């Protein structure tokens, strides 16, 4: 199963591309394709979480395998909602 994702914003700050992505979890782990070719940093803003143990890995799949442009997320409960702000190229 896949997380429900929607892009809230796609913009550019200086030499960085920035994507704001709203996510709703339906499983504990998932890899999210950000649409960027490389991620420099990411922030997570909780909207409605039943757990505080969410782990985020940049340029990796949820299993820890390197994959540029992806954010690996683990530790979610079904129904958790949050926003990722992703900076990269």
N, C-alpha and C positions, 0 to 999 in steps of 0.2 A: 504494500500500500504506500501511497505517497502523501506527503504533507500537502495541505491546501496552501498554495502560495499566490500572492498577488503583488505586483510591483506598484508601490505607491508613488515613487518618483525615480526618475533617471535623469541625472544632471552631471555637470562638470564643475569642480572647484579647483581652480588653478590647473595643474597638470594631472589631476586625479579624477577619475570617473567615480560617481557615487550613485549607488542604488539603495533605495529604501524598500524593504520587502516585508510584507505582513505574512506571518506563518501561523497555521493552526495544525497542531500535531495530531496524528491518529495512530502513532506507534511510538515506541521508546527511542528509536534511532532512525536517522534519515540523512542522506546527503542532498544538499540543495544546490542546484546550478544557479549561480548568481548572474550569469551572462557576461562576466568579466573574464579576461584572459589571465589575470593574476590578481590576487587579493593581498593588499598591504595590511589592512586592519579591519576589524568588525566590532560593532557594539550591539548589545542585546538590550532591548527595552521591554520589560514584561508588561503584558496587558492583563492577562488572567492566567495565573499559574497555580497549580496544585502542588508543585514541587519546586524547591530552590536548588536542586542539584543538577541543573542543566549544564552540560559541557559543550563548548564550541571549539572546533578545530578548523583553522583556515588552511586552504589549499590541500585539504584531505577529505577523503570519504569517511563515513561514519565508522568504518572498520579500521581506520588509521592508515589506509593506503594513500600515498600522495596522488593528488589530482588537482592541478591548478584550476582556479576559478570556482571551486566547490567549497561549501562550508559543511563540515560534518557535525551533526548535532546528536547528542545522546543524553539520556537521563530524563526524557520528557514523559509526561503522562498524557493519555489521549484527551484531547480537548484543550490542552495548554495553548495559549495564544501569546505571541510576542512579535516584536518588530526588530528586524536586523537592519542596521545601517552599514553598508559595505563600501569600503574605499579601496580602489585599485586601479588597474590599467585595462 
